[in-house]
Amino acid sequence: MQIAKLHRSVYISSKSRTLKSKILRPEFFEQLLSSKTVGDIKSFLQGTDYGSFIGGFEDSDIYEGLEDYFYDLFRKVTTGLGKREKEVLYLFFIKRRDIIKLKGEIRKGKDYELRLRKIDLSYIKQLKESVGKLPVSERREARFIIGSFYDLQNLITAVKLRIIYRSQPEDVYPFILPFSYKTGYRLISQILSSSSLSDVSRILKGIIGEFSDFVSFRKAVYRYHIDQINKVWYGYPFKFSIPFALLRLKEIEIKNIKAVYEGKKFRMPDEEIKKMLVGV
């Protein structure tokens, strides 16, 4: 049984490392930016692993093709994983997407924010319990990825609502999710007590580096998250965190492809589109 488990782990890790070598380089995104039309973007994508999933030139063909690719990749790199590992990946990648759709369908009205908060807290509780079932070594690396993901989410939420939209701290706290790696409520409280991005930059300097505006802040916090993800590629080569890291990097890659596509569709200047890209 242990030998069979090791063989599965070797296969999944080796496949994930091979697929990581195909992650699109910054040069590819320069090519995408050189596109004159959205049709050109599809042509560039045809030469990648995404190509066989994109059948037409309509918006739906692009978006659905990218999503189909991701679900197919998820199936490939999770087949053969243990039950506990599969559960964590299912919750983080599949159920999280389902919850985003569910929240988008909830109409604003009475107790709207309270309902969203309940959904988030129930999901985070389930995710934490699932991570807690993993072996200690796997739990630690899962928290690099998941914890830094929620660091990213909470920091962007806090800065956007407090600094950009000037919301009061008590109105922002309900949107902060109780999962973190290097940022917790104490640090978030410092941000919510700030009144400028320069103050926030000083607070976060030791975690994500310095920044001067919201664009550089967003890029810095994504770079921090990606740096935490990339930690798992080192050390013991056959582990659950390898396919986990791959899936998250591909999720970010798809986000960047969509950003370029939408930018070109709405005829945005290349410099404005570049501001939306992260990690490239």
Disulfide bonds with the S-S distance in Angstrom:
none
